Amino acid sequence: EPKNKLLLHLSENQSCTLIGQTGFMEFSKEGDLMIGGVFSISSTRKRVDNFYQSLPDTYCTKLNDRELKFARTMIFTVEEINRDASLLPGLTLGYRLFNGCGSENLLRATVEAMNGKDSDGCNKKLLALIGHSSSGVSNDMNYMLSLFSFPQVSHLSTCSCLSENRLYPTFFRTVPSDRFQIHGLVQLMKYFDWRWVGVIYSIGLYSESGTAEFVKEASKEGICVEYVLPFRKTSSKSLELIVETLKVSTSKVVLLFSSLFYTKSLLQKLEPHNITGKQWIGSESWITQSEMASDQRKSILQGAIGFALPRTSIAGLGDFLLSLKPSDEPNSTMVKAIWEEFFDCSFSPTNTSTMCTGAEDLQTVSAAYTDVTFFREENYVYKAVYSLAHALHSLLKCYNGSNPVLEHLKLVNFTTKNGAKVAFDENGDSGAQYDLVNWQIKEDGSVTVILMAKTTLFYLLCNLFFLLWVVFLLYQVPRSVCREPCPPGTRKAINKNRPICCFDCFECPEGTISNQTNAPECLMCPPELWPNEKRDACIPKPIEYLSYEEIMGAILAAVCIVCVFFALLISIIFITHKETPIVRANNSELSFLLLFSLKLCFLCSLTFIGRPTEWSCMLRHTAFGITFVLCISCVLGKTILVLIAFKSTLPGNNASKRFGPIQQRICVLTFTLIQILICILWLTLNPPFPYKNMKHYKEKIILECALGSPVGFWAVLGYIAILAILCFILAFLARKLPDSFNEAKLITFSMLIFCAVWMTFVPAYVSSPGKFTVAVEIFAILSSSFGLLVCIFVPKCYIIIFRPEQNSKKFMMARKQTKTF
């Protein structure tokens, strides 16, 4: 149902009579075949109020020389076709061009065109219409035209909504649909990583539909829209909201999807508000209109970028446009009105302006009409007229369908003289081709619209890097993101209360990494690896063990060597004085064997230092167990010998003969063989082995010797403990027995130290982590061994060196007699 509430009267011959304002035809030329065009050479409609006495009339207050250029391009193309003998041979193509301002008048002009009467009232119907430039007007026109299967070819209506063939079955266009432009804009933003943008649009089908389509496509590519603001010329609140939003918004990129008419108004109103720091992206409707640039708008439009309809050349069109004289169209009021505006003159005598001669030169005028350096929109008018001509030419060969022009228009496929290919798909759309342009405003406010690329959209998307690298050379590309990408070492988390681009970044938890930008989750490192400091890579965990290179290992090794030398020194002293009573007392053979075993105890602690290997793990525990048993067996033998020596002094007791040197050797050997047997069983069944402990510390590996069989380990320690306790008990019982050199007391005290050390060792060993476990074990070995060495041998060395008078038989006899009495 037409929006302008036209009253149509259908007669028997299907002619219609328009009630109300008529006379919209501006240019006409009769021909054998007639086509029409609807343009808006005049704009800004004003209503004349007749106080309800008659239907109200309207008049137009402004002129649009750009639309005059489209109309004249159509005339030029018709004349070029009529000169072509190969196209429509024997027939001429005529035209009727209509002008109207405002959608209501344009619809009236459309009905007038469909009515088919020429300026003389003769009924000669048009076969098709070209127009309109506005998507909204084309939408309204086609609602009527499709009712009569009347073909319409638009040269500038780009709204993607018009591609719906079910709603617009007779609509065709030579200009690309906005869906191609929108796809290109989204890919452009994606390439520059502009993920956070704002959108300003004008009121109207073109911009409203385009904005909705952009927001939909942008969201598919992860581009978020911070704001979508409409601009209304008559609303000061909409302007205030736009200005305030531009000043406080965090997005640096603004898409202005607006018609040329609204864009001019918006930029003019933004001038005094000092809007800076924004990268503007323009829709094809205004991005090439360099006349909008000025020194005051430099801060707004500098560096503006967008896709434009490709520029091309049309041979002869520039001369044709500039050759226009009012005398060429004597019946056109629009040509005269624009002429008066161009040259600031008047065809009617007035006191305020000069008279127009009609001979003025258009080349002296700077306007959209006179800009003939190259052509953009005009090429689509050119192609639209040729598409109708080719459809009519095809129609001459066959007749088919209820509206043969409409059917043949769907099948056109040709190339124009300037090399442009024209064909329509099932939706009435033609192929897409764009120029990528960039604005560079000079100091004086003039602008150079730089052509960055001239290509089809497919080629553009496949070669964005090659086509856009020069943009970086022209100016610094801004960053426009709501949140900078989450760097490696963090993970990206969607904030449900904000747009998807305004995500949060969280540091990867301990033990995890992310090695890419915007990682959705952090990954666990393998067991033997650990995150680096930035948590963006897994690196090998440091392996910890007690080594000779570190301070603690070096100190323990040094103490071990000192103890060995100390034991060796005592051995030398004893060997030097082996014939003295103090050495010979209490079996010197056991004393030398004890000194040897203590050296082995000191040396076995060195096997605990260094990188654990399979052999070192087996050696350290077995060597420790066997040498300690040998040591304790010698001490136990000396203790038993003290007891037997005392009992031998009793009448009739010959115990000393039953525990002579042979029995002492057998005793030591037996005790030691039992420990050797335990160690053999341990090593055979389940020996110790190197083990990487990754449970105690997450960030490092403890290389240690696993016990293999805990039973074997504790059996070795338990056996040592049994012998030590037995030795302590016997020594404790013999502590008050008479003895020349307090052997029993020294053994008691040494075993007390030994047992105390190993009793404290167990809890310390269990609770100490990593290499400290090994250090505790080494400390226990050294301290207990050193305790035995000091307690048993140091007092004797003191007598040998500092009290030699006590190291004699005479002194020993005197001491025995004293103790006897």
C-alpha positions in Angstrom: 0.0 0.0 0.0 1.6 3.3 -1.1 2.7 5.5 1.8 1.8 8.8 0.2 -1.9 7.9 0.1 -2.2 8.4 -3.7 -5.6 7.9 -5.1 -5.4 5.7 -8.2 -8.3 5.2 -10.6 -8.0 2.1 -12.8 -10.0 2.3 -16.0 -10.9 -0.6 -18.3 -7.7 -0.2 -20.4 -5.6 -0.2 -17.2 -4.6 3.5 -17.5 -4.5 5.5 -14.3 -5.3 9.0 -13.5 -3.3 10.8 -10.8 -5.3 13.0 -8.5 -3.4 15.9 -7.1 -0.1 17.6 -7.9 1.4 16.6 -11.3 3.9 18.0 -13.8 7.1 16.3 -12.5 8.6 15.6 -15.9 11.7 17.7 -16.4 13.4 16.3 -19.5 12.0 14.3 -22.4 12.8 13.1 -25.8 10.5 10.8 -27.8 11.7 7.6 -29.4 10.4 4.3 -30.7 11.1 2.7 -27.3 10.7 4.8 -24.1 12.4 4.5 -20.8 12.1 6.8 -17.7 14.1 8.1 -14.9 13.3 9.5 -11.5 15.7 11.9 -9.8 15.8 14.5 -7.1 17.3 17.6 -8.8 15.4 19.7 -6.3 15.3 18.8 -2.6 14.0 19.9 0.9 10.2 19.9 0.3 8.0 22.6 1.8 4.2 22.2 2.1 1.8 24.9 1.0 -1.2 25.0 3.4 -4.5 25.7 1.5 -6.5 25.6 4.7 -8.3 22.5 3.7 -9.8 24.1 0.6 -7.9 21.8 -1.7 -5.2 19.2 -1.7 -2.0 20.8 -0.4 0.8 21.5 -2.8 4.5 21.4 -2.1 7.5 23.3 -3.4 11.2 22.7 -3.2 13.7 25.0 -1.6 17.1 23.6 -2.5 18.8 22.3 -5.6 21.0 19.2 -6.0 23.4 19.6 -9.0 24.7 16.0 -8.3 21.2 14.6 -9.3 21.3 16.8 -12.4 24.5 15.2 -13.3 22.9 11.8 -13.0 20.0 12.9 -15.2 22.3 14.4 -17.8 24.4 11.2 -17.8 21.3 9.2 -18.6 20.6 11.6 -21.5 24.2 11.2 -22.7 24.0 7.4 -22.6 20.7 7.3 -24.5 22.2 9.5 -27.2 25.3 7.2 -27.3 23.1 4.2 -27.7 21.1 5.8 -30.5 24.4 6.4 -32.4 25.3 2.7 -32.1 24.0 0.9 -35.1 24.6 -2.5 -33.6 22.3 -1.9 -30.6 18.6 -1.5 -31.3 19.1 -1.3 -35.0 16.4 0.7 -36.8 14.9 1.9 -33.5 15.5 4.9 -31.4 15.5 5.1 -27.6 13.6 7.9 -26.0 13.4 9.1 -22.4 11.3 10.9 -19.9 13.1 12.1 -16.8 11.1 13.1 -13.7 12.1 15.3 -10.8 10.7 15.5 -7.3 11.7 16.5 -3.8 10.6 14.5 -0.9 9.3 10.9 -1.0 5.7 11.9 -1.6 6.5 13.9 -4.7 8.9 11.2 -6.0 6.1 8.6 -5.7 3.8 11.0 -7.5 6.5 11.3 -10.2 6.7 7.5 -10.3 2.9 7.2 -10.9 3.1 9.9 -13.5 5.9 8.0 -15.3 3.8 4.8 -15.2 0.8 6.6 -16.5 2.7 6.9 -19.8 1.6 10.3 -21.1 4.1 12.7 -22.7 4.1 16.4 -22.4 1.5 16.7 -25.1 -0.8 14.3 -23.4 -0.2 11.5 -25.8 -0.3 8.0 -24.3 3.0 6.2 -24.9 4.0 4.0 -22.0 7.4 3.7 -20.6 9.0 0.2 -20.6 11.2 0.6 -17.5 12.4 3.2 -14.9 15.9 4.2 -13.8 16.2 5.4 -10.2 16.2 6.3 -7.5 19.5 7.3 -5.8 18.0 6.8 -2.3 17.4 3.3 -1.0 14.3 4.5 0.9 12.7 6.0 -2.2 13.5 3.0 -4.3 11.9 0.8 -1.7 8.7 2.9 -1.8 8.8 3.0 -5.6 9.1 -0.7 -6.0 6.1 -1.4 -3.8 4.1 0.2 -6.6 6.1 -0.9 -9.6 6.1 -4.5 -8.6 2.3 -4.6 -8.6 2.4 -4.0 -12.3 5.6 -6.0 -13.0 7.3 -2.8 -14.0 11.1 -3.0 -14.2 13.2 -0.7 -12.1 17.0 -0.3 -12.3 18.6 1.8 -9.6 22.0 3.3 -10.0 22.7 4.2 -6.4 20.3 2.4 -4.0 22.7 0.2 -2.1 20.6 -1.1 0.8 21.1 -4.8 1.2 17.5 -5.1 2.1 16.6 -4.5 -1.6 18.1 -7.8 -2.5 15.1 -9.7 -1.2 13.7 -10.9 -4.5 10.4 -12.0 -2.9 9.6 -8.4 -1.7 11.2 -6.6 -4.7 10.7 -8.9 -7.7 11.1 -6.1 -10.3 14.1 -4.3 -8.7 17.5 -4.4 -10.2 20.6 -2.3 -9.6 24.0 -1.8 -11.2 25.5 -0.5 -8.0 26.8 -3.1 -5.5 24.7 -4.1 -2.5 25.8 -2.8 0.8 26.4 -6.3 2.0 29.6 -6.3 0.0 30.7 -3.0 1.4 29.8 -4.0 5.0 31.8 -7.3 4.6 34.8 -5.2 3.4 34.5 -2.8 6.3 34.4 -5.6 8.8 37.5 -7.2 7.2 39.2 -3.8 7.2 38.6 -3.4 10.9 39.7 -7.0 11.5 42.9 -6.5 9.6 43.9 -3.4 11.6 42.7 -5.1 14.8 40.0 -2.5 15.4 37.9 -4.6 17.8 36.2 -1.7 19.6 34.3 0.7 17.4 31.4 3.2 17.5 28.7 3.7 14.9 26.8 6.8 14.0 24.1 6.6 11.4 21.5 8.8 9.8 17.8 8.3 9.7 16.7 6.4 6.6 16.5 3.0 5.2 20.0 3.0 3.7 21.8 3.8 6.9 19.5 2.1 9.3 19.6 -1.2 7.4 23.4 -0.8 6.7 24.1 -0.2 10.4 22.1 -3.2 11.5 23.9 -5.4 9.0 27.3 -4.1 10.1 26.6 -4.8 13.8 25.5 -8.3 12.9 28.6 -9.1 10.7 31.0 -7.4 13.1 29.9 -9.6 16.0 30.6 -12.7 13.9 34.3 -11.5 13.6 34.7 -10.6 17.2 34.3 -6.9 16.7 32.3 -5.1 19.4 30.3 -2.0 19.0 30.6 0.4 21.9 27.7 2.6 20.8 25.2 2.9 18.0 23.9 6.5 17.8 21.3 7.9 15.3 21.7 11.4 14.0 18.6 13.5 13.5 18.9 16.9 11.9 16.0 18.4 13.8 17.0 17.0 17.2 19.5 18.9 19.3 19.5 16.0 21.9 20.8 13.5 19.3 23.7 15.9 18.5 24.4 16.5 22.2 24.5 12.7 22.8 26.8 12.1 19.9 29.2 14.9 21.0 29.3 13.6 24.6 29.7 10.0 23.5 32.6 10.9 21.2 34.4 12.7 24.0 34.1 10.0 26.7 34.1 6.8 24.6 37.2 4.6 24.7 36.9 3.4 21.1 39.2 5.2 18.7 37.4 4.2 15.5 34.0 5.6 14.4 32.0 4.3 11.5 29.8 7.0 10.0 27.2 5.2 8.0 25.2 8.0 6.7 23.8 9.5 3.6 25.7 12.4 2.0 23.0 14.9 3.0 23.0 14.0 6.7 26.9 13.7 6.7 27.2 17.3 5.6 24.9 18.4 8.3 26.6 16.4 11.1 30.1 17.5 10.2 29.0 21.1 10.2 27.6 20.8 13.7 30.6 18.9 15.0 33.1 21.6 14.0 32.9 23.7 17.2 33.1 20.8 19.6 36.8 20.0 19.1 36.4 16.2 18.4 39.9 14.7 18.1 41.7 11.4 18.4 39.2 9.4 16.3 39.8 7.3 13.2 36.7 7.9 11.0 35.5 5.3 8.6 33.0 6.4 5.9 30.4 4.6 3.9 30.5 4.9 0.2 27.8 7.6 0.1 30.2 10.3 1.4 33.8 9.0 1.5 34.7 10.5 -1.8 33.0 13.9 -1.4 36.1 16.0 -0.9 34.1 19.2 -0.9 33.1 18.5 2.8 36.7 19.0 3.9 37.8 22.2 5.6 40.5 23.5 7.9 38.0 23.3 10.8 37.2 19.7 10.1 40.8 18.6 9.7 40.9 17.1 13.3 37.8 15.0 12.4 38.4 13.9 8.9 42.2 13.6 8.7 43.0 10.0 7.7 39.4 9.0 7.1 39.2 5.7 5.2 36.5 3.8 3.5 35.4 1.9 0.4 34.2 4.0 -2.5 32.5 3.2 -5.8 35.4 2.8 -8.3 36.3 5.7 -10.4 36.3 5.2 -14.1 36.4 7.2 -17.3 33.5 7.5 -19.8 34.5 8.9 -23.1 32.7 12.1 -24.1 30.7 12.4 -20.9 32.8 15.2 -19.4 32.5 17.4 -22.5 28.8 16.6 -22.7 28.2 17.7 -19.1 30.2 20.9 -19.4 28.6 21.8 -22.7 25.2 22.3 -21.1 23.4 25.5 -21.8 20.0 26.6 -20.6 19.0 26.9 -24.2 19.5 23.1 -24.6 16.6 22.5 -22.2 14.4 25.5 -22.6 11.5 23.8 -20.8 13.5 22.9 -17.7 13.1 25.1 -14.8 15.7 23.1 -12.9 18.5 23.9 -15.4 17.8 27.6 -15.1 17.6 27.5 -11.3 20.9 25.7 -11.0 22.5 28.0 -13.6 21.4 31.0 -11.5 22.9 29.3 -8.4 26.2 28.5 -10.2 26.8 32.0 -11.6 24.9 34.1 -9.0 22.7 35.6 -11.7 19.1 35.7 -12.7 17.2 35.1 -15.9 14.5 37.5 -14.5 15.4 41.2 -14.2 16.1 42.1 -10.5 17.9 44.8 -8.7 20.0 42.5 -6.6 21.7 40.3 -9.1 23.1 40.4 -12.6 21.3 39.0 -15.6 22.2 35.5 -16.8 23.2 35.4 -20.5 23.1 31.6 -20.8 26.5 31.7 -22.4 28.5 31.4 -19.1 31.2 28.7 -19.0 30.6 25.8 -16.6 34.3 25.1 -16.5 34.7 28.1 -14.3 32.4 26.6 -11.6 33.6 24.3 -8.9 30.7 22.0 -8.0 29.7 18.3 -8.0 28.2 18.7 -11.5 31.3 20.2 -13.0 33.7 17.6 -11.4 34.5 15.5 -14.5 38.0 14.4 -13.7 36.7 10.9 -13.3 33.3 9.3 -12.6 32.0 7.1 -9.9 28.2 7.1 -9.4 27.7 8.3 -13.0 29.1 5.0 -14.3 26.3 3.1 -12.7 23.7 5.4 -14.4 25.6 4.6 -17.6 25.5 0.9 -17.0 21.8 1.0 -16.0 20.7 2.6 -19.3 22.8 0.2 -21.2 21.3 -2.8 -19.3 17.8 -1.6 -20.4 19.0 -1.2 -24.0 20.4 -4.7 -24.1 17.2 -6.1 -22.6 15.2 -4.3 -25.3 17.6 -5.5 -27.9 17.2 -9.1 -26.7 13.4 -8.5 -26.7 13.5 -7.8 -30.5 14.6 -11.4 -31.1 11.9 -13.2 -29.1 8.8 -12.4 -27.0 8.4 -14.2 -23.7 6.4 -13.7 -20.5 3.9 -11.2 -19.2 6.4 -8.4 -19.1 9.1 -9.3 -21.7 11.4 -6.4 -20.7 11.5 -7.7 -17.1 12.3 -11.3 -18.2 15.0 -10.2 -20.6 16.5 -7.8 -18.0 17.2 -10.8 -15.8 19.4 -12.3 -18.6 21.5 -9.4 -19.7 25.2 -10.0 -19.8 27.4 -7.6 -21.6 30.5 -5.3 -21.4 30.2 -1.5 -21.8 32.5 0.5 -23.9 34.6 1.4 -20.9 35.2 -2.2 -20.1 32.6 -2.7 -17.3 30.8 -6.0 -17.1 27.1 -6.0 -16.4 25.0 -8.9 -15.3 22.3 -9.5 -12.6 22.0 -12.4 -10.2 18.8 -13.9 -9.0 18.3 -11.0 -6.6 18.8 -8.3 -9.2 22.3 -7.5 -7.9 25.4 -6.9 -10.0 29.0 -7.6 -9.2 30.9 -5.7 -6.6 33.9 -3.5 -7.1 35.4 -0.9 -4.8 38.1 1.6 -4.4 39.8 1.9 -1.0 40.4 5.5 -0.4 42.1 7.6 2.3 41.7 11.3 3.1 44.8 13.4 3.5 43.9 17.0 4.5 46.5 19.7 3.8 47.2 22.7 6.0 44.9 24.9 4.0 42.0 22.6 4.6 42.0 21.1 1.1 41.9 17.3 0.8 43.5 14.7 -1.4 41.5 11.5 -1.6 44.2 9.0 -2.1 43.3 5.8 -4.0 44.8 2.9 -2.1 43.4 0.1 -4.2 41.2 -0.5 -7.2 39.9 -4.0 -7.0 37.0 -6.4 -6.6 36.1 -7.2 -3.1 37.3 -10.8 -3.4 40.7 -9.7 -4.5 40.8 -7.1 -1.8 40.1 -9.5 1.0 42.7 -11.9 -0.3 45.4 -9.3 -0.5 44.7 -6.9 2.3 48.3 -6.8 3.4 49.6 -5.8 0.0 46.8 -3.3 -0.6 46.9 -1.6 2.8 50.6 -1.5 3.8 50.9 2.0 2.4 48.4 3.2 5.0 51.0 2.7 7.6 53.3 5.0 5.6 50.7 7.8 5.5 49.9 8.0 9.2 50.1 6.1 12.4 47.4 3.5 12.7 45.5 4.0 16.0 44.7 1.2 18.4 41.0 0.6 19.1 40.3 -2.2 21.5 38.2 -2.4 24.6 40.9 -4.5 26.2 44.4 -5.2 25.0 44.8 -8.9 24.0 45.7 -11.2 26.9 49.4 -11.8 26.5 51.0 -15.2 26.8 51.0 -16.2 30.4 47.4 -15.3 31.0 44.1 -16.6 29.9 41.1 -14.8 28.4 37.8 -14.8 30.4 34.5 -13.5 29.1 32.9 -10.9 31.3 29.2 -11.6 31.2 28.3 -8.0 32.1 30.3 -6.4 29.3 30.6 -6.9 25.5 32.6 -9.9 24.3 35.6 -7.6 23.4 35.8 -6.3 27.0 37.1 -9.5 28.4 39.2 -10.0 31.5 42.8 -11.4 31.6 43.8 -13.6 34.5 47.3 -14.9 35.2 47.7 -18.6 34.6 47.6 -20.5 37.9 50.7 -22.1 39.3 52.0 -25.0 37.2 50.2 -23.8 34.0 51.1 -21.8 31.0 49.6 -20.1 27.9 51.8 -19.7 24.9 49.5 -17.7 22.7 47.6 -14.4 22.8 44.0 -14.6 24.1 44.4 -18.2 25.1 41.0 -19.5 26.3 42.6 -21.6 29.0 45.9 -22.4 30.6 47.7 -25.7 29.9 49.3 -27.9 32.5 53.0 -28.4 32.1 54.3 -32.0 31.8 55.5 -33.4 35.2 59.2 -32.8 34.5 58.6 -29.2 33.3 57.6 -26.0 35.1 56.4 -22.6 33.9 59.0 -19.9 33.4 58.6 -16.6 35.2 56.3 -15.2 32.5 54.3 -18.4 32.5 54.4 -18.5 28.7 56.5 -21.6 28.3 57.4 -24.8 30.1 61.0 -25.2 31.0 62.8 -28.2 32.6 62.4 -28.2 36.3 65.7 -27.6 38.2 67.0 -30.9 39.6 68.0 -30.7 43.2 70.4 -33.0 44.9 73.3 -32.6 47.4 76.3 -31.8 45.2 79.9 -31.0 45.9 79.5 -27.6 44.1 77.1 -26.2 46.7 78.2 -24.8 50.1 76.4 -27.4 52.2 77.8 -30.4 50.2 81.3 -28.9 50.2 81.2 -28.3 54.0 80.1 -31.8 54.7 82.7 -33.3 52.4 85.4 -31.2 54.1 84.2 -32.3 57.5 84.4 -35.9 56.3 87.9 -35.5 55.1 88.9 -33.8 58.3 87.4 -36.7 60.3 89.3 -39.2 58.2 92.6 -37.4 58.8 91.8 -37.1 62.5 91.2 -40.9 62.6 94.4 -41.5 60.6 96.3 -39.3 63.0 95.1 -41.4 65.9 96.0 -44.5 64.1 99.5 -43.3 63.5 99.8 -42.4 67.2 98.6 -45.9 68.2 100.8 -47.6 65.7 103.8 -45.6 67.0 103.0 -46.6 70.6 101.6 -50.0 69.9 103.9 -51.6 72.5 102.8 -49.4 75.3 100.4 -50.7 78.0 97.6 -48.3 77.1 97.5 -49.5 73.5 97.9 -53.1 74.3 95.3 -53.0 77.0 91.9 -54.3 76.0 93.0 -55.9 72.8 95.0 -53.6 70.5 93.8 -55.6 67.5 90.2 -54.6 68.1 91.3 -51.0 68.6 93.0 -50.9 65.2 90.0 -52.6 63.6 87.7 -50.0 65.2 89.9 -47.2 63.9 89.7 -48.7 60.4 86.0 -49.1 60.5 85.6 -45.5 61.7 87.6 -44.3 58.7 85.2 -46.3 56.5 82.2 -44.8 58.3 83.6 -41.3 57.6 84.3 -42.2 54.0 81.0 -43.8 53.3 79.3 -40.4 53.9 80.9 -39.2 50.7 78.7 -41.7 48.7 75.7 -39.6 49.8 77.1 -36.5 48.1 76.8 -36.1 44.3 74.2 -37.0 41.6 72.4 -40.2 42.6 73.0 -43.1 40.2 72.0 -46.7 40.3 75.3 -47.8 41.7 75.7 -44.9 44.2 72.3 -45.6 45.6 73.0 -49.2 46.3 76.5 -48.4 47.6 75.6 -45.6 50.0 73.1 -47.5 52.1 74.9 -50.9 52.1 78.3 -49.4 52.8 76.8 -47.3 55.6 75.1 -50.4 57.1 78.1 -52.7 56.9 80.7 -50.3 58.1 78.6 -49.2 61.1 78.0 -52.8 62.1 81.7 -53.5 61.8 82.3 -50.4 64.0 79.7 -51.4 66.6 80.9 -55.0 66.6 84.4 -53.9 67.5 83.0 -51.7 70.3 80.8 -54.6 71.5 83.8 -56.9 71.5 85.8 -54.4 73.6 82.9 -54.1 76.0 82.6 -57.9 76.4 86.3 -58.1 76.8 86.1 -55.6 79.8 83.5 -57.8 81.4 85.4 -61.0 80.9 88.7 -59.4 82.1 87.0 -58.5 85.4 85.5 -61.9 85.9 88.9 -63.5 85.1 90.3 -61.9 88.3 87.9 -63.9 90.4 89.3 -67.2 91.8 88.7 -70.2 89.6 87.3 -68.2 86.6 89.1 -68.8 83.3 86.6 -66.8 81.1 89.4 -64.8 79.5 90.7 -68.1 77.9 87.3 -68.8 76.4 87.1 -65.3 74.8 90.5 -64.9 73.4 91.6 -63.2 70.2 90.1 -65.9 68.0 86.7 -65.7 69.6 86.8 -61.9 69.4 87.5 -62.1 65.6 84.7 -64.6 65.2 82.3 -62.4 67.2 83.1 -59.3 65.0 82.9 -61.3 61.8 79.6 -63.0 62.7 77.9 -59.7 63.6 79.2 -58.2 60.4 78.2 -61.2 58.2 74.6 -60.9 59.4 74.4 -57.3 58.2 76.1 -58.3 54.9 73.4 -61.0 54.5 70.6 -58.5 55.1 72.2 -56.1 52.5 72.5 -58.9 50.0 68.8 -59.8 50.4 67.9 -56.1 50.1 69.9 -55.6 46.9 68.6 -58.8 45.4 64.9 -58.4 46.1 64.3 -54.6 45.8 67.4 -52.5 45.7 67.6 -48.7 46.1 67.4 -46.8 42.8 67.6 -43.1 41.6 64.1 -41.5 41.8 62.8 -38.1 40.6 60.6 -36.9 43.4 58.1 -34.4 41.9 55.6 -34.6 44.7 57.3 -32.7 47.5 58.0 -29.6 45.4 56.0 -28.4 42.4 58.6 -26.2 41.0 61.6 -28.5 41.1 62.6 -32.1 41.0 64.4 -33.8 43.9 66.7 -36.4 42.6 67.1 -38.9 45.5 67.7 -42.5 46.1 64.5 -44.3 46.7 64.8 -47.1 49.3 63.4 -49.7 47.0 62.3 -51.9 49.9 61.6 -49.9 53.0 61.8 -53.2 55.0 65.4 -53.7 53.9 66.4 -50.1 54.9 64.8 -50.3 58.3 66.2 -53.9 58.8 69.7 -52.5 58.3 69.0 -49.6 60.7 67.3 -51.9 63.1 70.1 -54.3 63.3 72.6 -51.4 63.9 70.2 -50.2 66.6 70.1 -53.6 68.3 73.8 -53.9 68.4 74.2 -50.3 69.7 71.7 -50.8 72.4 73.3 -54.1 73.4 76.7 -52.5 73.5 75.3 -49.6 75.6 73.7 -51.9 78.1 76.9 -54.0 78.6 79.1 -50.9 78.8 76.7 -49.4 81.3 76.9 -52.5 83.4 80.7 -52.5 83.3 81.1 -48.8 83.9 82.1 -49.3 87.6 84.3 -52.3 87.2 88.0 -51.7 88.0 90.0 -50.8 84.9 93.3 -49.2 84.4 92.1 -46.7 81.8 88.3 -46.4 82.3 87.6 -48.3 79.2 84.0 -49.2 80.2 83.2 -45.6 81.1 84.5 -44.3 77.8 82.5 -46.9 75.9 79.4 -46.1 77.8 79.7 -42.4 77.1 80.5 -43.0 73.4 77.5 -45.3 73.0 75.3 -42.8 74.8 76.3 -40.2 72.2 75.8 -42.7 69.4 72.3 -43.7 70.5 71.3 -40.1 71.1 72.4 -39.1 67.6 70.5 -41.9 65.9 67.4 -41.4 68.0 67.2 -37.8 66.8 68.1 -38.8 63.3 64.8 -40.7 62.7 62.3 -37.8 63.1 64.8 -35.4 61.4 65.2 -37.8 58.4 61.5 -38.2 58.0 60.6 -34.5 58.1 63.6 -33.0 56.2 62.8 -32.3 52.5 64.9 -33.0 49.5 68.6 -32.7 49.8 68.3 -31.9 53.5 67.3 -35.5 54.1 70.6 -36.6 52.7 72.4 -33.9 54.7 70.8 -35.1 57.9 71.9 -38.7 57.2 75.5 -37.5 56.5 75.5 -35.5 59.7 74.2 -38.4 61.7 77.0 -40.7 60.3 79.7 -38.1 60.9 78.6 -37.0 64.4 78.0 -40.6 65.7 81.3 -41.8 64.2 83.2 -38.8 65.5 81.6 -39.3 68.9 83.0 -42.9 69.0 86.4 -41.7 67.9 86.7 -38.9 70.4 85.2 -40.7 73.4 87.2 -43.9 73.0 90.5 -42.8 71.6 91.2 -39.1 72.4 91.6 -39.8 76.2 94.2 -42.5 75.4 96.0 -40.2 72.9 96.1 -37.5 75.6 97.8 -40.0 78.0 100.2 -41.1 75.3 101.3 -37.6 74.4 100.8 -35.5 77.5 101.0 -38.0 80.3 103.6 -40.6 79.2 104.4 -41.4 82.9 100.9 -43.0 83.2 101.5 -45.2 80.1 103.7 -47.7 82.1 103.4 -51.1 83.8 104.5 -49.6 87.1 101.7 -47.0 87.0 99.2 -49.6 86.0 100.2 -51.9 88.9 100.1 -49.1 91.4 96.6 -48.0 90.2 95.3 -51.6 90.5 96.6 -51.9 94.0 94.9 -48.6 94.9 91.6 -49.7 93.4 92.0 -53.1 95.3 92.3 -51.4 98.6 
